[in-house]
Amino acid sequence: MRFASWSVATRLFVLQFVAILALTGLGVVIVWADARREAEDDAALRSLAVAETIAHDPFVVEQLETADPSSTLQPYAIVISDSTDVDFITIMDTDRVRITHRNPEEIGRLFQGNIDTALGGSTFTETYTGTLGPSVRAVAPIWDDGEVVALVSAGVTVSNAHVATGSRIALILWSALGALLIGGAGAWALSRYLRRVTDNRGPEDLARMFAYYEGVLRSIDEGLVLVDPKGRIVLANVIAGEYLGLPPFDPRAAPVPVKDLAAPEILREVMLRGDAVVDEIVVTERHVLVVNSEAVVTRGPGQDAPRSAGTVVTLRDHSRIEELSGELETSQTLAAALRSQAHEFANRLHTIIALIELGRPEEAMRLASSTLDVSQELADRLVRAIEDPVLVALLLGKSAQADEMDVRFELHLPERVPASATARDLITIVGNLIDNALDAARTTPAPAVRVLVEELDGEMLIEVSDSGDGPDPEFLGRIFDFGVSGKPGKGRGVGLALVRQAVRRSGGSIEVDGSAFTVCLPLRASDAEHAGAARDGEASDGR
């Protein structure tokens, strides 16, 4: 099996097992070498003690003076070597001729090894290969009347010295085997855990999946948030960060608790729910969000019941859809008004033709000019004051809609409407306020809607009022909340929420006084200077 195809768990298990095996083998070698050194040191000390003891034994000196010292010293050496656990005791004269030896056949032959130091009167130890093989030996001088008369060598063969470490090495090997088994079991348990959490994938697969998922998170056009079982945000893409006011996501940073978000409480509640949420609308200061959430459960090997892994929350911005719906509704209103006016103008045209046929051209002219003047005057006022054609169409459509609903529509505009917000926000604000005013006014005895636009103290003031009594005091404190409306029916409580959102987005404010809704929007810098210059010009003309 190729290494590249191994999973993270398998690689980690093999790496840990090999590391444990290598460390165990290294430990055994080190301990064995240390034990061997200690055994050789012990053999050297034992040999040195035996050699010095024999060298100072008067019996040995006495027997060296006899005609046949081997006859008495050979049995003596054998007894001493057996009782002191040394392998050989060799007594020799100063010419290296052996007097005693473990192998009687070697008696009378020359001793193999270094004796110069001993001949000089000093005792020493060495490792040397002699007739019995490699051995650790000590050589000591035998003194008589102040001079060296003979030498004694006691030693332990290396093989026998290593035998002393056999039990210790066995203990070490058993300990190493136990460490290997325990380490292997730990590595296996860890690899099994990693196999479960990584779904037995290799690091290349995980890196590729991470790159794919990161690309998906960056490419999708909606916010994605992952909330862990403790209610903390562990992942959020860029769009979700914009909606929730989060900094750019950093996987190394501490998770952000959902309860600490600077977001509406209803949004925090939705994100912390354990059950599924489908297309729930939440209005924030800048967005109308469609929230969906789904609980994530995992079932690992050996688990009887699924375990919660958190929640996936998606956030879609519904503001643009609502704005497009409002623009579409405005266009439909204008189209309906134009159809109504076309029908009315067709009736008036027939009337004018009939008056001409009856020989009354003056009355026909007055009827045609009056109708044309009223419509043209309103259109000219709007075109002169407002540069945005969409807003002009909106006001024309609302005027026609009011006329069709038999509601008096009063429009008060300055010579020029200064720019204070985007056309999108102005349509949202003006369109929804006029729609609410028309709905409220049509139920009154003298239905009327008044729209006032003026520039005041560096702000643009928009006031929309109607002939009604205004919002019900019961809903006044929550009138701008999403889904709150004093009118019956589904789908209510959206318009004013969008108005408040557009006003906040533009940096303005809105107040309610009876049936009058007053919006104050800050002017753009260039328009504020233009408005100030216009006021200065009017003042100088007055002087």
KOLLOVO-632770 format. One record per atom (N, C-alpha, C): x, y, z. Coordinates in steps of 0.05 Angstrom, whole numbers, plus 5000, padded with zeros to 4 digits. Example, Ala and Ser with C-alpha at 12.3 -4.5 7.8 and 13.67 -1.06 7.14 Angstrom:
526448865156 524649105156 526449345156 525749555142 527349795143 525850015157 
This chain:
501749765000 500050005000 501850255000 501250444982 502850684979 502550855004 504750985012 504751165036 502751395032 502551495007 500851725002 497851665007 497251405005 494451335009 493751275038 495751275055 495251225084 493651445096 491851385115 490351585129 492151715151 491151935162 492652065183 493051875207 490951725213 491051545236 493151325231 493251215207 495151005201 498051115202 498451345190 501051465190 502051525219 500251635235 500951695262 501551445278 500051235274 500450975288 503250865281 503750855254 506350745245 508650915256 508351175254 510451355264 510951315294 508851305309 509151275338 510350995345 509350785331 510350525337 513350495330 514150605307 516950595299 518650765319 517550995327 519051165347 519351015373 517150885383 517350735408 519250505405 519250365382 521050135378 523950235377 524450455363 527150565362 528150645389 526450795404 527250885431 527750645449 525950445447 526350205464 528950065457 529550025431 532049905423 534450065432 534250325429 536550495438 536950475468 534650465483 534850435512 536150175520 535349955505 536549695511 539549695506 540349815483 543249825477 544749985498 543650215506 545050375526 545250235552 543050105561 543049965587 544949725585 544849585562 546649355560 549549435560 550249655546 552949755547 553849835575 551949965589 552550045616 552949805634 551249605631 551449365647 554049215641 554749215616 557349075608 559649225621 559649495620 561849645632 561949595662 559549595675 559549545704 560649265710 559849065693 560748785698 563748765695 564848905675 567748895671 569149045694 568049265702 569249405725 569249235750 566949095754 566748925778 568748695776 569048585752 571048365748 573848465753 574448715744 577148825748 577648865778 575748975792 576049015821 576448755836 574848555828 575048295841 577748165836 578648175810 581248065803 583448205818 583248475820 585348625833 585548545863 583148515875 583148445904 584348175909 583747985891 584747705894 587747705889 588747855868 591547855862 593147985884 592248205895 593748335917 593748165942 591448025947 591347855971 593347625969 593547495946 595447275942 598347385944 598747625931 601447735931 602447795959 600747845978 601547906005 601347666024 600747436013 600447196030 603247076035 604147056060 606746936066 607146656057 604846506056 605046226046 606046216018 605246406002 606046405974 609046465972 609946655988 612846725988 614546485997 613646346017 615046116027 615245896006 613045845993 612945625973 614645695948 614945945943 616546025920 619445955924 620345925949 623145865955 623645565955 621545405952 621945105952 622845015924 623744765923 624644655897 622444625877 620044555886 617744505868 615344665878 615344925873 613045085884 610445015871 610444915847 607844855833 606244645848 607644455861 606244235874 604444335897 605144555909 603544655931 601844905922 602945065905 601445305897 599245255877 599445035860 597344975841 594744915855 594744725875 592244675889 591244925904 593145075915 592445315929 590945515910 592045545886 590845735867 588045645858 587745375854 585145275846 583045325867 583745275893 581845325914 581045615917 583045785915 582446075917 580746165894 581346085870 579746175846 576846075848 576445835858 573745725860 572145875882 573545955904 572146075926 571646375921 573146495902 572846785897 571546855870 570546655856 569246685830 570946825810 573546765810 575246855788 575846605771 576446645746 576746425727 579646305728 581546475735 584246365735 585946525755 587946385767 590046515783 592646395773 594246565762 596846485751 599146615767 600846435779 603146535793 605546475775 607346675771 609546635752 612046765764 614346675754 616846805763 617247055747 619447195752 619947445738 620647405708 621047155700 621647105672 619147015657 616647055668 614146985655 613446685657 615146515669 614646225670 612446175690 610246035681 607945985698 608645775719 607845835743 608045645765 605345505770 603245665766 600445555768 598845645744 596745485738 594945555716 592445385718 590245485708 587745335709 588145075693 589645095671 590144855655 593044755662 593244535676 595944445685 597944415662 596944375637 598844345615 600344605609 599144835618 600445085613 602645155633 602844995655 604845045675 607644995663 609445185668 612145175656 612345325631 610145415619 610245575595 610245875603 610646035582 610846325587 608046455590 607946635608 605446785612 605046985589 602446995579 601847175557 600547425568 601747655562 600647905572 602848095580 602048325591 603948535599 604648495628 607248505634 608148485662 610148695670 610748875651 612849075656 612149255680 609649335682 608749505704 609049355730 608249105730 608448945755 611348905763 613148855743 615948825749 617149075761 615849305754 616749555766 615749595794 614049415804 613049435831 610249535834 608749575812 606049685813 604049475803 601649495815 599449315808 597749455786 596849305767 595149425745 593149215736 591149325721 589049145708 589049205679 588148995664 587849025635 585948815624 585148855599 583548655585 585348545563 585648275564 587648155546 586547885538 587247805514 586447545504 588747345507 588347155525 590446965531 589546685522 590646485537 590046215530 587146145535 585846275554 583046225561 581146415546 582246575528 580646765513 580747045526 579147235516 579147505527 578447495557 579947645572 579447655601 580147925613 578947975635 579548215651 581448115673 583848215674 585848105693 587148325708 588248245731 589948415747 592648285752 594748425751 597448315755 598748475778 599748325798 600848455822 603648335828 605548485837 608148385844 608248245871 609948035874 610247905900 613047985910 613048115933 615548225944 616748025965 619348035966 620847895987 623548035992 623848126016 626248286024 626648526006 624448655999 624648905984 624948885955 624748645944 624948625915 622748435904 622048465879 619948315866 621148045859 620147825871 621147555866 619347395848 616847485846 614947335828 612547525823 610747425806 608347585798 605947395801 603547515807 601047365807 599047515790 597547365774 595447475757 592847325763 590747485769 588047365773 586147505753 584347345742 582647465722 579947315718 578147455704 575547345698 575247375667 574447155654 574047165625 571747345619 571847475596 569847665588 567147525585 566947285575 564447145572 563147105598 564647035618 563546995645 562747255658 564147475652 563347735662 560647825650 560247755625 557747825612 555447655622 556047405630 553947245641 552747375665 554347525680 553247655704 551147865697 551247965672 549248165664 546848035651 546747765649 544547635635 541847685648 541747655674 539147705688 538247995685 540248175686 539548455684 538548525656 539948405636 539048455608 536248345604 535648105616 533047995613 530848175625 531448285648 529548475660 529148715642 531448815631 531249045613 529548975588 529948745577 528448665554 525448635560 524848515583 522048495590 520748775594 522348955607 521349225611 520949365584 522849325566 522649445539 520149335524 519749075527 517448955514 514849065526 514749105553 512449225565 511949505555 514149665554 513849935544 512949945515 513949755499 513149735471 510249675469 509249485485 506449405484 504649635494 505449765516 503849985526 503850225506 506250295496 506350505476 504850435451 505050185442 503550105418 500550115423 499650035446 496750045452 495850345453 497450515465 496750805465 496650915437 498650845421 498650935393 496250835378 495550585383 493250465369 490650605377 490350655403 487950795413 487751075401 490051215400 490051485388 489451475358 490651275345 490051255316 487151185311 485951025328 483150955325 481351205328 482151375348 480651625352 480951805328 483351835318 483752005294 482351885270 482351625268 480951495245 477951565246 476851585270 474051645273 473551945266 475152125277 474552405273 475352505246 477252365232 478052455205 476652285183 474952105192 473551925173 475551765156 477851695169 479851525157 481051655131 481251925132 482352065108 485252135113 486752165092 489552235093 489852535095 492252635102 492652925104 492253065077 493052935055 492553065029 489653095024 488052895031 485152915027 483953135044 484953155070 483953365087 484653645077 487153675068 488053935057 486454005033 485953815015 484353864991 481453934998 480353795018 477553855027 477454135039 479454205055 479554465067 479654685046 481354645026 481554845004 478854864990 477554644984 474954644971 472954794988 472754725013 470754845031 471255145034 473855225036 474455505038 473655655013 474055524990 473155654965 470155674964 468755474973 465855484973 464855704992 466055725016 465255935035 465656215023 467756245008 468356514996 466556574972 465656364959 464156414934 461156434937 460056314958 457156324961 456256614967 453856674958 452856954960 451056984984 451456835005 449956865030 451756805053 450856895077 452456855101 452156565111 454356455120 454456185131 455856205158 454556095179 455556105206 455355815218 457555725231 457455475245 457655535275 455655435289 455455475318 455855205332 457755195351 458254945365 456154895387 456054655399 454054595419 454154785443 456354935448 456555115470 455555395462 454455425438 453355685430 455455885422 457755785411 459855965402 460255935372 460856165359 461356165330 464156065325 464355835311 466955715305 467755765276 465855855260 466555905232 464456105221 465356305206 463556495193 464956605168 463556595146 464856705122 464657015122 465657135101 465957425100 463157565101 461257455086 458657575084 457257555111 457457325125 456357295152 457557495171 460257535169 461557725186 460458005181 459858075157 458658335151 455858365163 454258155161 451558165172 451658185203 453558045215 453558025245 455558215258 456958375242 458858565254 461258425265 462158205253 464458055263 466958135248 469358125260 471858175246 472357945227 474357975209 475057755191 475657505207 474657285197 474857035212 477756945214 478656875238 481356775243 481056515258 481856285245 481456025259 483056005285 485156175288 486756155313 485456315336 483556495329 482356655350 480356495366 479756585390 477756455407 474956475395 473356265397 470556285386 469056505400 467256635384 465656855394 462956745403 462156785429 459456695437 457356845423 455256705415 453056835400 451657045418 451556995444 450157185462 451657455464 454257465455 455757705456 455657865431 454157775411 453957915385 452358165388 453258375373 451758625372 449658605351 447758425355 445658365336 442958355351 440758395336 438158385349 437758125365 436358145387 435957915404 434657685390 432757745372 431357535358 433257375340 435257515328 437157375312 438957195329 439757285353 441357115370 439656875379 437156915385 435456685393 435156485371 434856575346 434656395324 437156225320 439456365323 442056225320 442556015342 441356055365 441855875387 439755655390 437755655372 435755445373 436955175366 435954975378 436854705372 435354575349 432854675344 431254565323 431754715296 430454605275 430754725249 429154985247 430255175232 428955435227 428855465197 426555535187 426155555158 425155835151 426755985136 425956245124 424656435145 426056465167 425056655187 426256935181 424557135181 425457405174 426357555199 428757675197 429857835219 430858095207 429958315219 430758585209 432958695228 435258755216 437358895231 437459185222 439359335232 439559615225 440059655195 441459475183 442159515155 441159305136 439959085146 439158865129 436558745138 435158625119 432958455124 433858175118 434258015139 435557755135 433557525136 433857335118 432357085118 434156875130 433356775153 435056595169 434056315167 435856135162 435355845162 437455715179 436655515195 438655365211 437855075211 439954915214 439554625215 441554505235 440654335252 442454205272 444154005258 446653985266 448553785255 448953575276 448553325268 448953095287 451052905274 452552785291 454552585283 453952325297 454652105284 454451835296 457051695291 458751685312 461251545309 461051255313 463151105307 463150815310 462550735339 460750555343 460150455369 458150635384 457250855373 455351025386 452550935379 450850905400 448150815396 446351045387 446851285397 445151515390 446851735377 445651895359 447152115347 447852325368 450052455363 451052665381 450952935367 450053145381 449953405369 452653525365 453153625341 455753755334 455454055330 453054165335 452654445332 450354505312 450454745301 448354845283 449654985260 448454945236 449255095212 447055305207 447855555206 446055785202 446755925176 444755965159 445156115134 443556375136 444756585126 443556855127 443456965098 441057025089 440657145062 439557425066 440657615051 439757895052 437257925035 435057985049 432458015036 431858305029 433758485036 433258775032 432958835003 434758734986 434658794958 432058684945 431258454954 428758334944 426358514951 426358614976 424158784985 424259044969 426759154964 426959404949 425959364920 426759144908 425859094881 422859044880 421858914901 418958884902 417559154904 418759334920 417559604922 417759754896 420059734882 420259864856 418259744836 417959484837 416059354819 413159444825 412559464851 409959554859 409459844850 411560004853 411360284843 410860294813 412260124798 411860124770 409060024763 408059824778 405359724773 403359934780 403860084802 401960294809 401860514787 404360584778 404360784756 403060684731 403460434724 402160324700 399160314704 398260244727 395360244732 394160524731 395760714742 394760994741 394761094712 396761014697 396761104669 394460984653 393860724659 391560604645 388960744653 388760814679 386360954688 386161224675 388461364674 388461634662 387961614632 388961404619 388461364590 385461334585 384161174603 381261144600 379861404605 380761554625 379461804631 379962014609 382462014599 383062194577 381562124552 381061864547 379461784524 376561894527 375461884551 372761994555 372762294551 374862424561 374962714558 375462794528 376962624514 377462674486 374762654470 373262454477 370662424464 368862674470 369062764495 367462994503 368363244487 371063274485 372063504470 371163494441 371263254429 370463224401 367463284398 365863194418 363063244416 362463544418 363963684436 363563974439 364264124412 366464024399 367164154374 365064104353 363963864352 361863794333 359263964338 358864024364 356564184371 356964484366 359364544356 359964834350 360664994375 361764864394 362565004419 365564964424 367165064406 370065024408 371365154432 370265384441 371465514464 371365344489 369065214494 368765034517 370564794514 370864684490 372664464485 375564534492 376364784484 379064874489 379564904519 377665014533 377965054562 378164784576 376564584568 376664324580 379364184575 380364204551 382964074544 385264204558 385264474558 387564614571 387564584601 385264574614 385264534643 386364264651 385664064636 386663794642 389663774637 390463894615 393363884608 395064044627 394064274636 395564454654 396064314680 393964184691 394364064718 396463834717 396263664697 398163444695 400963544688 401163724670 403763824662 405063984684 403564134699 404664284721 405964104742 404663884749 405763704768 408263564757 408163484732 410563354720 412863544719 412363794711 414463994709 415764054736 414064074756 415164114783 416963894792 416063644787 417763414796 420363404780 420263444754 422663424738 424663644745 423663884751 425464104758 426764054786 425163944804 426263904831 427863654835 427163444821 428363184826 429863084802 432363004805 433962904783 433462614778 432862464799 432562174796 429962114782 429961994758 427461934744 425761734758 427061544773 425461334787 423761464808 424961654823 423461794844 421261964833 421862094810 419762254796 417462074788 418061844777 415961654769 414361564794 415861514816 414461434840 412361634849 413261894851 411362104860 409062144840 409662124814 407562154794 405561924797 406661684801 404861454805 403261474830 404461564852 402961584877 400761804874 401462024859 399462234855 397062124839 397761974818 395561854802 393961654818 395461494835 394061294852 392161434871 393161654883 391461804902 388961914887 389362014863 387162124848 385061904842 386161674835 384261444830 382761364854 384061384878 382861304904 381161534915 381061754900 379461994909 380662104935 383262104936 384762224959 386262464950 385862694963 387262934956 390162904962 391862964942 394762914945 396163184943 397263274965 398663524966 401663474967 403063594948 405963554946 407363824948 409063864968 410464114972 413464054969 414564164948 417364114941 418864374939 421464374947 423164614942 423864624912 425364834905 426164864877 427964624868 429364524888 431164304882 431264124906 430863864902 431063674924 433963594927 435263664950 438063604953 438463304958 440763214949 441462934952 442262874981 440862694994 441562625021 441862325025 440862175007 440961875009 440961764981 441461514979 441361384952 438461374943 438161364916 435461344905 433961104916 435460894921 434160644932 432960704959 434460844976 433360895003 431061095002 431261294984 429061494982 426461364972 426761174953 424361034944 423160874966 424860734982 423860575004 422460745025 423660975031 422561155052 419961285042 420161425020 417761575010 415561385001 416261174987 414160994976 412560864999 413960755019 412460625041 410860815058 411961055063 410461255079 407961345065 408161395038 405761475023 403761255022 404661005018 402760785017 401260755043 402660785066 401260765091 399361005095 400161235086 398461475088 395961445071 396261335047 393861295029 391961095042 393060875053 391360675066 389760795090 391160975105 389861095128 387961305120 388561465099 386861695092 384261605078 384261385064 381861315049 379561235067 380061185092 377861115110 376761365125 377761605119 376961845133 374861995116 373262165129 371162315113 372362485091 374562625096 375762795076 378562705071 378862485056 381562365053 383562555039 385862575052 387962745041 390662645051 392662675034 395462605040 397162845033 398962905051 400663145047 403663055049 405163125028 407963065027 409563325026 411363365046 412863605048 415863525047 417363655029 420263625028 421463895029 423463925047 424864185049 427664135061 429364335057 432064335068 432164515092 433164405115 433164555140 435564485157 437264685162 439664655179 441464425170 442064415144 443864215134 442663935133 440063915135 438663655133 436363675113 435663455101 433263445085 430963335102 428863485103 426563395119 424363295101 423363055106 421162935091 418962885110 416663005106 414362965124 411962865107 410962635116 408562515103 406462495124 404162625119 401862615137 399362555122 397362475137 394762415124 392562525142 390162495133 387762605147 386862415169 388262205174 387462025195 388462115223 387961935243 388761995270 391661905277 392861765260 395561665265 395561375276 397861265282 398060985291 396660955318 395660715323 394460645349 396660665370 396060805392 398060835414 399060565424 397460355421 398260085430 400759985414 400960065389 403159975372 405360195368 404960425380 406760645373 409660585381 410060455404 412760395412 414060175396 412460015382 413559795366 412859815337 412160055328 411060075301 413160025279 415760065286 417860015267 419059735269 417959575286 418959295288 417859125266 419458935257 418558765235 416158595244 414058585228 411758415233 409758545251 410158785261 408258925279 406659115262 403959085263 402259255248 399459265261 398159495260 395459515271 393359435250 394259365226 392359285205 392058985204 389658895199 389258605197 390458485172 390958225172 391858095148 394758015151 395657815134 398357715134 400057895116 402657885121 404558035105 404758325113 403558395136 403758675145 406158705163 406758965169 409059015187 411759005174 411859045148 414459035133 415359315125 413459475115 414159735103 415559925122 414459965146 415760145165 418360035175 418659775177 421259655185 423359725164 422559705139 424459775118 425060075118 423060235124 423460525126 425560585147 425260475171 427160525193 429960425185 430060205172 432660095163 434060285143 432460385123 433660565103 434460825116 432960925136 433561175150 436261135165 436460925180 438960875195 441360835176 440860695154 443060655135 444060925123 442261115121 442961385111 443961565133 443961475158 444861645180 442861845189 440261805185 438261995192 436561905216 434262035220 432561975242 429661995233 427761875247 424961885241 423361925266 421262095265 419562145287 416662125278 414962065298 412062035292 410562225311 408862395299 407162575314 404362565303 402662415316 399962375305 400162215279 399062325257 399262185232 401662275215 403262455226 405562565211 408062405218 409262305197 411862165198 413962355187 415862435204 417962625195 420662485195 421962505172 424562385168 426562605163 428862595178 431062785174 433462625164 434462715141 436762575129 438962775125 441462705133 443662895129 444262935099 444863185092 445563245064 448363165058 448863095034 451663045025 453163315026 455763295028 457463535031 456963725008 457063634983 456763804960 453963934959 451963784967 449263894966 448764084989 450064045012 449864225034 451064495027 453464485013 454664735004 452964884984 451764724966 450064844945 447564974958 446464834978 444064944992 444765195007 447165195020 447965435035 448465665016 449665614993 450165824974 447565934964 445565754959 442965854950 441666024971 441865954996 440666125017 442066395019 444766395016 446166645017 445366824994 444966694970 444166854947 441466974951 439566824963 436866924968 436967154988 438767125009 438967335029 440067585017 442167564999 443267804987 441267934969 439667774955 437567894938 435568044954 434967944979 433068074996 434068335006 436768355012 437968605021 437868814999 
